[in-house]
Amino acid sequence: MCGFLGGFFSGNSEEKIKAGLAAIRHRGPDNEGIYLHQDFFTAACRLSVQDLSDRGQQPMRSEDGRYVLSYNGELYNQKELRQQLLQKGFDFQSQSDTEVLLAAWQAWGPGCLPQLNGIFSFAIFDALEESIYLARDPLGVKPLYVYEAGASFLFASELKALLQWPGAGGTLQKELFYYYLLFLYLPGGQTLFRNLQKLPPGHWGVYKRKEKRFEVKRFYQLPFNGQYTQHVSVREWTDKLEAQLLTTVSAQLQSDAGLGFYLSGGLDSTLLAAMAKKVSGGQHFPCFTLGNLEGLKTEGFGDDFSFARLAAHHLQLDVRTVSGALHLESELDKMVWHLDEPQGDPAALHTLHLSQAAASAGLKVMISGAGADDVFSGYRRHQAMRWNFLARSPQPVKNLLASVAGLKSNALQRRVQKLLVNNGSSSEARLFAGFFWLPPQRVKQLFTGGMQEAIARMDPYQPFRQVLQEIPSEHNCLNQMLAAELRIFMGSHNLNYLDKLSMAAGIEARVPYLDKEVIAFSAQLPPGLKLKGNTTKYLLRQVAARYLPQEIIHRKKTGFAAPIRSMLTGPLSGLVQERLLEGSLRQQNIFDEKEIKKLVAANATGTVDAAYPIFTLLAIESWLRQFCPA
């Protein structure tokens, strides 16, 4: 919906504030505003979605002038909240959910947060207390960054806005590149800058100017508690899930601006489009899908376009094709700049291209099928848990299987090899090794000797261990893994690129499968109805059978992908040579150039599947050059 920034910073100037706003103007191209109060400021650029008039403009002040709100997101239950607030005596001047949120804060303070159903990050300045309140939605769909140093306290929707202030970048935490090469992303609330953090999902915080301290508290916890509803038939569960999804989709269709769908032709996105058509009385929403996805079959991905065409025919959808061709050699720097991070996943560019096409068609809101795999169990690593017994095999047997898996580079063999190489003797290793792209020890070797000392103190399993500590009553392995998917993989990776690259085109992306009521439903569902034998998303497929043809329901799993392995030896080979083996990366004294050369050579011969870590090294080089110029 928008982008915002603000905080306490001595010596603020309107020019500096405008520079910060310019860095995120793509998030809200419709209008913008600035509020100043002594050494506090807040500024916002708005993407008009609910109430397109100026009455929804931000920053928005309460009638008494005490509170000032800058807000990014949507409240799907704003109508219900508005009714409650009307009964409490509040008077509304607009149909904007921004005004509803401001009134909810006046009425209930932080107590309003559990009542909100939506995607949001926001900042509220209390002029009477001279305090700043920040909050972020339960799953972290909307980003929020915080800078704290001495008497300075700043916040922003994107990291690049904060870097307009002197010293905000601060000390670079070079050892954290270790996580990017392990996972392709940085898990948790840290950033690569020591004094810049992300407000964790499902948390709120208050900074009081007099105390000069930021206190953070949780308002949402993933509802995994080991308690599953029993004695309910599959038919009844299917009815319940269908009803919940229809309610959620209906709520998320609220928009005064144009709305459409990202459509892959897969189960998740196509089911949402079908349900939207049902609850809207047959309304035709524009759907955007990728075509020209050449070279993916050899890398283990299926074809989207033919299934999207099938969905269009079956449901009579308005499907528009966007080229799936990627030019990573020319688009990498732009991708990294928008991400604020060196995430090595080209799926971000697919999101950008689809969003640009939607914006060109006059839309401002897109519905995404993201999250279904993380809520209802759709990943191959969930299936791989059934092979964890291999971790207890004698080492010679594991070595033999690993060598056989490494003979060729097809997708199945790569996954078997990853399972065998990464699986350790501990339960944590067996549960979470599937998140690694290279074994931790191999990643460590890529760094210089001085860096290896710092990395040796880092625990690659700590982010996952933290998730398990948050849900101590949940002992089912699948649910533990789903909690990690939601809190770490989805929260730190998919949602970052979905938000940043859709908003780069002025598009708000909504994610019905990550609605907190859908997640609560999943948590009480017996795990065997998520992954049944080798069938992923079992119950979701039962619902889909009421809407979609079997060819879509049981098609091979795919995703926003690119033939990155072949591209590294083709279009990207010059970039690898220039930037990794001969270029600026060697000047950073972070990575061991000889080890990178070995990795590139081993990947080229197929002895190691390191395509994505190598692409992440390219992203790291790009990030360093753009965000940490010498």
C-alpha positions in Angstrom: 0.0 0.0 0.0 2.9 2.4 0.6 6.3 3.1 2.0 7.2 5.3 5.0 10.1 6.4 7.1 10.7 8.6 10.1 12.2 8.9 13.6 14.2 11.1 15.9 17.4 12.4 14.4 19.1 15.7 15.2 19.8 18.0 12.3 17.0 16.7 10.1 16.5 18.7 7.0 13.6 18.5 4.5 16.1 17.7 1.7 17.4 14.7 3.6 13.9 13.4 4.3 13.0 13.9 0.7 16.0 11.8 -0.3 14.9 9.0 1.9 11.4 9.2 0.5 12.8 9.2 -3.1 14.5 5.9 -2.3 11.2 4.2 -1.7 8.8 6.2 -3.9 8.2 3.2 -6.1 6.2 1.8 -3.1 3.7 4.7 -3.3 3.6 6.6 -6.5 0.1 8.2 -6.0 1.0 10.9 -3.4 3.2 11.6 -0.5 3.4 13.7 2.7 5.8 14.8 5.4 5.1 15.6 9.1 7.7 17.4 11.3 7.6 17.9 15.0 10.8 19.3 16.5 13.4 16.7 15.8 10.8 14.0 15.0 9.7 13.4 11.4 7.7 10.9 9.5 7.1 10.7 5.7 5.0 8.4 3.6 4.4 7.8 -0.1 1.0 6.2 -0.8 -0.3 3.6 -3.2 -4.1 4.3 -3.1 -6.0 1.0 -2.7 -8.9 1.7 -0.2 -10.6 5.1 -0.7 -8.7 6.6 -3.6 -9.5 10.1 -2.5 -7.1 12.5 -0.6 -8.9 11.6 2.6 -6.7 8.6 2.9 -3.5 10.5 2.5 -0.6 9.9 4.9 0.9 10.7 7.4 -2.5 10.8 9.0 -3.1 12.8 12.2 -5.8 12.1 14.8 -8.4 14.8 15.3 -6.9 15.9 18.5 -3.4 16.1 17.0 -1.9 13.7 19.5 -1.2 10.7 17.2 0.4 10.6 13.7 0.2 7.4 11.7 2.3 6.2 8.7 1.1 2.8 7.5 1.8 0.2 4.9 -0.6 -2.6 4.3 -4.3 -3.6 4.3 -6.8 -4.5 7.0 -9.1 -7.2 5.7 -11.4 -6.8 8.7 -11.6 -3.1 8.6 -15.4 -3.1 8.2 -15.9 -5.1 11.4 -13.4 -2.8 13.3 -15.1 0.3 11.9 -18.5 -0.9 13.3 -17.0 -1.5 16.8 -15.3 2.0 16.7 -18.5 3.7 15.6 -20.2 2.2 18.7 -17.4 3.7 20.8 -18.2 7.2 19.4 -15.5 7.5 16.7 -16.5 9.5 13.6 -14.9 8.7 10.3 -14.2 11.1 7.4 -13.1 8.4 4.9 -13.5 4.8 3.8 -9.7 4.3 4.3 -8.5 1.5 6.5 -5.7 3.9 7.6 -8.3 5.9 9.5 -9.7 2.7 11.0 -6.2 1.7 12.2 -5.6 5.1 13.7 -8.9 5.0 15.6 -8.2 1.5 16.8 -4.9 2.6 18.3 -6.7 5.6 20.0 -9.3 3.2 21.4 -7.1 0.2 22.4 -3.5 1.1 22.0 -1.2 -2.0 21.5 -4.3 -4.0 22.5 -5.7 -3.5 19.1 -2.9 -5.6 17.5 -4.4 -9.1 18.1 -7.7 -7.8 16.6 -6.1 -6.8 13.3 -6.5 -9.3 10.4 -4.3 -8.1 7.5 -0.8 -7.4 6.3 0.8 -4.4 7.8 3.7 -2.5 9.2 3.1 0.9 10.7 4.6 3.7 12.9 2.5 5.8 15.3 4.0 8.9 16.9 2.5 10.0 20.2 3.2 13.7 20.5 2.1 13.9 24.1 4.5 11.1 25.3 7.1 11.8 22.6 7.1 8.1 21.9 7.2 6.1 18.7 5.2 2.8 18.4 6.1 0.4 15.6 4.3 -2.9 14.7 4.6 -5.6 12.0 2.0 -8.2 10.9 2.1 -11.8 12.2 4.0 -13.4 9.3 6.1 -10.4 8.3 4.4 -9.9 4.9 5.2 -6.1 5.2 8.8 -5.1 6.0 10.0 -2.7 8.7 13.6 -1.7 9.5 14.9 0.0 12.6 18.1 2.0 13.2 19.1 2.7 16.8 22.3 4.4 17.9 22.6 6.8 20.8 20.0 9.5 20.6 19.1 8.6 17.0 16.2 6.3 16.2 14.9 5.8 12.7 12.5 3.4 11.0 11.6 2.7 7.3 9.8 0.3 5.0 13.1 -0.4 3.2 16.7 -0.4 4.3 17.8 1.8 1.5 15.8 4.7 2.8 17.7 4.6 6.1 21.0 4.7 4.4 20.4 8.3 3.3 21.3 9.3 6.9 25.0 9.6 7.8 26.2 6.7 9.9 23.0 4.6 9.5 24.9 1.9 7.6 27.5 1.5 10.3 29.6 -1.6 10.8 29.2 -4.3 8.2 28.7 -7.8 9.7 30.7 -9.7 7.1 30.3 -13.1 8.9 26.6 -13.0 8.1 27.3 -13.7 4.4 27.8 -17.3 5.7 24.0 -17.6 6.1 23.3 -16.3 2.6 25.5 -19.0 1.1 23.9 -21.6 3.3 20.2 -20.6 2.7 20.3 -17.9 0.0 18.9 -15.5 2.6 19.6 -14.2 6.1 17.2 -15.7 8.7 15.7 -13.8 11.5 15.8 -10.1 12.4 19.4 -9.2 11.6 20.7 -7.2 8.7 24.2 -7.0 7.3 24.6 -3.7 9.2 25.2 -3.9 12.9 22.9 -1.0 14.0 20.1 -1.8 11.5 17.6 -4.5 12.4 14.2 -5.8 11.2 11.3 -5.6 13.6 10.4 -9.3 14.0 7.0 -10.5 12.5 4.2 -10.5 15.1 6.0 -7.9 17.3 5.5 -4.3 18.3 7.9 -1.9 19.9 8.0 1.4 21.6 10.8 4.0 21.6 10.5 6.6 24.3 12.6 9.7 23.6 13.3 10.4 27.3 14.6 6.9 28.0 16.4 6.5 24.6 15.6 2.8 24.5 13.6 0.6 22.1 11.5 -2.1 23.8 10.1 -4.9 21.7 7.2 -7.2 22.6 5.4 -10.1 20.9 1.7 -10.0 20.1 1.5 -13.1 17.9 2.8 -16.6 18.2 2.5 -19.4 15.6 -0.3 -21.6 17.0 1.5 -24.9 16.9 0.8 -26.6 20.3 0.7 -30.3 19.6 -3.1 -30.3 19.9 -5.0 -31.6 16.8 -8.8 -31.9 16.4 -9.7 -35.6 16.2 -12.8 -37.6 15.2 -13.5 -35.5 12.2 -14.0 -37.2 8.8 -12.0 -36.1 5.7 -15.2 -34.9 4.2 -15.9 -32.7 7.2 -12.3 -31.3 7.2 -12.6 -30.6 3.5 -15.9 -28.7 4.1 -14.3 -26.7 6.9 -11.1 -25.8 4.9 -13.2 -24.8 1.8 -15.4 -22.5 4.0 -12.3 -20.9 5.6 -10.6 -20.3 2.3 -13.7 -18.8 0.7 -14.1 -16.4 3.7 -10.4 -15.4 3.4 -10.5 -14.9 -0.4 -13.7 -12.9 -0.1 -12.1 -10.6 2.5 -8.9 -10.1 0.5 -10.8 -9.1 -2.7 -11.6 -5.8 -1.0 -10.1 -3.0 -3.1 -11.2 0.3 -4.7 -8.3 -0.1 -7.1 -7.8 -2.7 -9.9 -7.1 -6.3 -8.7 -5.7 -9.4 -10.4 -4.0 -12.7 -9.8 -0.5 -14.2 -10.2 -1.4 -17.5 -11.9 1.1 -20.3 -12.3 -1.4 -22.9 -13.5 -0.5 -24.8 -10.3 -2.9 -25.9 -7.6 -2.3 -23.0 -5.2 -2.8 -20.0 -7.3 -5.5 -21.5 -9.6 -7.6 -22.6 -6.6 -7.6 -19.0 -5.3 -8.6 -17.7 -8.7 -11.5 -20.2 -8.9 -12.7 -19.3 -5.4 -12.5 -15.6 -6.2 -14.7 -16.1 -9.2 -17.2 -18.0 -7.0 -17.4 -15.5 -4.1 -17.5 -12.5 -6.5 -20.5 -13.8 -8.5 -18.4 -14.7 -11.6 -16.3 -11.5 -11.8 -13.5 -11.8 -14.3 -10.2 -10.8 -12.6 -7.1 -10.5 -14.9 -4.6 -13.2 -14.3 -0.9 -13.0 -15.3 1.2 -16.1 -16.0 4.7 -16.7 -17.3 5.5 -18.1 -20.7 8.7 -18.8 -22.6 10.3 -20.7 -19.7 12.9 -22.5 -21.6 15.5 -24.8 -20.2 13.6 -25.6 -16.9 12.8 -29.3 -17.5 16.5 -30.2 -17.4 16.7 -28.6 -13.9 13.7 -30.4 -12.4 11.0 -27.8 -13.0 7.7 -28.3 -14.8 6.0 -26.2 -17.4 3.6 -23.6 -16.1 2.2 -22.1 -19.3 0.3 -25.2 -20.6 -1.4 -25.6 -17.2 -2.3 -21.9 -17.0 -3.9 -22.3 -20.4 -5.8 -25.3 -19.1 -7.0 -23.3 -16.1 -8.1 -20.4 -18.3 -10.2 -22.8 -20.4 -11.7 -24.7 -17.5 -12.5 -21.6 -15.4 -13.0 -19.1 -18.2 -10.3 -16.9 -16.8 -8.8 -13.8 -18.4 -5.2 -15.0 -18.6 -2.4 -12.8 -19.9 1.1 -14.1 -20.7 4.3 -12.4 -19.6 7.6 -13.5 -20.9 9.5 -15.7 -18.5 12.8 -15.0 -20.2 15.4 -13.6 -17.7 18.4 -11.5 -18.5 20.2 -11.9 -15.2 23.5 -10.5 -16.5 21.8 -7.1 -17.0 19.0 -7.3 -14.3 21.0 -8.7 -11.3 22.0 -5.3 -9.9 18.4 -3.9 -10.1 17.1 -7.0 -8.4 19.6 -6.7 -5.5 18.9 -3.0 -5.1 15.2 -3.6 -4.7 15.7 -6.5 -2.3 18.0 -4.5 0.0 19.8 -7.9 0.4 22.0 -10.2 -1.6 19.3 -12.9 -2.0 20.4 -15.4 -4.7 17.0 -16.3 -6.1 16.0 -15.2 -9.6 12.3 -15.8 -8.7 12.4 -12.2 -7.5 12.7 -11.0 -11.1 9.7 -13.1 -12.2 7.7 -11.3 -9.5 8.9 -8.0 -10.9 8.1 -8.7 -14.5 4.6 -10.0 -13.6 4.0 -7.0 -11.4 5.1 -4.6 -14.1 2.7 -6.2 -16.5 -0.1 -5.9 -14.0 0.7 -2.2 -13.3 0.7 -1.5 -17.1 -2.8 -3.0 -17.2 -3.9 -0.5 -14.6 -3.9 -2.8 -11.5 -2.6 -2.0 -8.1 -3.3 -5.3 -6.2 -2.3 -8.9 -7.0 -3.3 -12.1 -5.2 -0.5 -14.6 -4.8 -0.6 -18.3 -4.0 2.5 -18.0 -1.9 2.4 -19.8 1.5 0.2 -22.8 0.7 3.3 -25.1 0.7 4.4 -23.7 4.0 1.0 -24.0 5.7 -0.3 -27.3 4.2 3.0 -29.1 3.5 4.0 -28.9 -0.2 7.8 -29.0 -0.3 10.0 -32.0 -1.3 12.0 -31.6 1.8 8.8 -32.5 3.7 8.7 -35.7 1.7 12.4 -36.3 2.3 11.8 -36.6 6.0 10.5 -40.0 5.3 14.1 -40.9 4.2 15.7 -39.8 7.4 16.4 -43.4 8.3 19.4 -43.1 5.9 21.1 -40.8 8.4 21.4 -43.9 10.7 22.9 -46.1 7.9 26.6 -47.1 8.2 28.9 -44.4 6.7 30.1 -46.7 3.8 26.5 -47.1 2.7 25.9 -43.4 2.8 29.1 -42.8 0.9 28.0 -45.2 -1.8 24.5 -43.7 -2.1 26.0 -40.2 -2.2 28.4 -41.2 -5.0 25.6 -42.7 -7.0 23.5 -39.6 -6.5 26.3 -37.5 -7.8 26.8 -39.3 -11.1 24.3 -37.0 -12.9 22.7 -33.7 -12.3 19.0 -34.3 -12.5 16.8 -32.9 -9.8 16.0 -36.2 -7.9 19.7 -37.1 -7.6 20.6 -33.6 -6.4 18.0 -34.0 -3.6 19.2 -37.4 -2.6 22.8 -36.2 -2.5 21.8 -33.2 -0.4 19.9 -35.4 2.0 22.9 -37.8 2.4 25.6 -35.1 2.6 23.8 -32.8 5.0 22.1 -35.3 7.2 23.9 -35.6 10.6 23.3 -37.7 13.6 21.3 -35.1 15.5 17.6 -34.7 15.2 18.0 -31.1 14.2 20.3 -32.0 11.4 17.9 -34.6 10.1 15.0 -32.1 10.3 16.5 -29.0 8.9 19.4 -30.0 6.6 17.1 -29.7 3.6 17.3 -25.9 4.0 21.0 -25.9 3.2 22.3 -25.4 -0.3 25.8 -26.5 0.6 27.1 -28.3 3.7 28.0 -25.8 6.4 31.7 -26.9 6.4 32.0 -26.4 2.6 30.5 -22.9 2.9 33.0 -22.1 5.7 35.9 -23.0 3.4 34.9 -20.2 0.9 35.9 -17.5 3.4 39.4 -16.2 4.3 41.2 -17.5 7.3 40.3 -14.5 9.4 36.6 -14.7 8.5 36.6 -18.5 9.3 37.4 -17.8 12.9 34.3 -15.6 13.2 32.1 -18.2 11.3 33.3 -21.0 13.5 31.4 -19.5 16.4 28.2 -19.4 14.4 25.6 -22.2 14.6 23.8 -22.9 11.4 21.0 -24.6 13.3 20.4 -21.7 15.7 17.6 -20.0 13.7 15.7 -23.3 13.6 16.4 -24.1 17.2 14.9 -20.7 18.1 11.7 -21.6 16.3 11.4 -24.9 18.2 11.9 -23.1 21.5 8.9 -20.9 20.6 6.6 -23.9 20.2 7.7 -26.3 23.0 4.5 -28.3 23.0 4.7 -29.2 19.4 6.6 -32.5 18.9 5.4 -33.6 15.5 8.3 -33.3 13.0 6.2 -32.1 10.1 4.6 -29.3 12.1 8.0 -28.3 13.5 9.2 -28.1 9.9 6.2 -26.0 8.9 6.8 -23.6 11.7 10.4 -23.2 10.4 9.0 -22.7 6.9 6.7 -19.9 8.1 9.1 -18.2 10.5 12.3 -18.5 8.6 12.0 -19.5 4.9 8.8 -17.6 4.2 9.4 -14.8 6.6 13.0 -14.1 5.6 13.1 -15.1 2.0 9.8 -15.5 0.0 8.0 -12.6 1.6 11.0 -10.3 1.3 11.2 -10.7 -2.5 7.4 -10.9 -3.0 6.9 -7.6 -1.2 9.9 -5.7 -2.5 9.7 -6.7 -6.2 5.9 -6.3 -6.4 6.1 -2.9 -4.7 9.0 -2.0 -7.1 6.3 -1.9 -9.7 3.7 -0.2 -7.5 1.8 -3.4 -6.9 0.5 -4.7 -3.5 0.8 -8.5 -3.2 -1.7 -10.3 -1.0 -1.3 -13.8 0.3 -4.5 -15.5 1.4 -2.8 -18.7 2.5 -0.9 -16.8 5.1 -4.1 -15.3 6.7 -3.8 -15.9 10.4 -7.1 -17.7 10.5 -5.9 -20.1 7.8 -2.8 -20.8 9.7 -4.8 -21.4 12.9 -6.9 -23.9 10.9 -3.8 -25.7 9.7 -2.3 -25.9 13.2 -5.3 -27.9 14.5 -5.3 -30.2 11.5 -3.9 -33.7 12.0 -0.5 -33.7 10.3 -1.5 -36.8 8.3 -4.0 -34.7 6.4 -1.2 -32.4 5.2 1.3 -34.9 4.1 -0.4 -38.2 3.6 2.1 -40.9 2.6 4.0 -39.2 -0.3 1.1 -36.9 -1.2 1.7 -33.3 -0.3 -1.1 -30.8 0.6 -3.5 -33.7 0.9 -6.5 -31.8 2.3 -5.9 -28.8 0.1 -6.1 -31.2 -2.9 -9.4 -32.5 -1.6 -10.8 -28.9 -1.7 -9.2 -28.3 -5.1 -11.0 -31.4 -6.5 -14.3 -29.4 -6.2 -13.0 -26.7 -8.5 -10.1 -27.8 -10.7 -9.3 -30.6 -13.2 -7.2 -33.5 -12.0 -4.4 -32.5 -14.4 -3.8 -29.3 -12.4 -4.4 -30.9 -9.0 -1.8 -33.6 -9.5 0.7 -31.8 -11.8 4.4 -31.9 -11.1 5.4 -29.2 -8.6 7.2 -26.2 -10.0 7.7 -22.6 -9.0 9.1 -19.2 -10.1 12.4 -20.6 -11.4 15.2 -20.0 -13.9 17.7 -22.4 -15.5 20.4 -21.0 -13.3 22.7 -24.0 -13.7 22.9 -23.7 -17.5 23.0 -19.9 -17.3 26.2 -20.0 -15.2 28.0 -21.7 -18.0 26.2 -19.5 -20.6 25.0 -15.9 -20.3 26.3 -15.5 -16.7 29.8 -17.0 -17.4 31.2 -13.6 -18.2 29.8 -12.1 -15.0 31.2 -14.9 -12.9 34.7 -14.4 -14.4 34.5 -10.6 -14.2 33.0 -10.2 -10.7 33.9 -13.3 -8.8 37.3 -14.4 -10.2 38.8 -11.1 -11.3 36.7 -8.3 -10.0 35.8 -6.3 -6.9 34.9 -9.3 -4.7 38.6 -10.1 -4.2 39.2 -6.6 -2.8 36.8 -7.1 0.1 39.0 -9.6 2.0 36.0 -11.7 2.8 36.2 -14.7 0.5 39.1 -17.0 -0.4 39.5 -16.6 -4.2 41.1 -20.0 -4.7 38.2 -21.7 -3.0 35.6 -19.8 -5.1 37.5 -20.9 -8.2 37.4 -24.5 -7.1 33.7 -24.2 -6.4 33.0 -22.7 -9.8 35.0 -25.4 -11.5 33.4 -28.2 -9.6 29.9 -26.8 -10.4 30.8 -26.6 -14.1 31.8 -30.3 -14.2 28.8 -31.4 -12.2 30.7 -32.9 -9.3 29.0 -30.3 -6.9 25.6 -28.7 -7.3 26.6 -25.2 -6.3 24.7 -23.1 -8.9 22.6 -21.2 -6.4 25.4 -20.4 -4.0 27.5 -19.2 -6.9 24.6 -17.0 -8.0 24.4 -15.8 -4.4 28.1 -14.8 -4.6 27.2 -12.7 -7.6 24.4 -11.1 -5.6 26.8 -10.4 -2.6 29.3 -8.7 -5.0 26.5 -6.6 -6.4 25.2 -5.7 -2.9 28.6 -4.7 -1.6 29.2 -2.5 -4.6 25.8 -0.8 -4.3 25.3 -0.6 -0.6 28.9 -0.5 0.7 30.9 1.5 -1.9 34.6 1.8 -0.9 
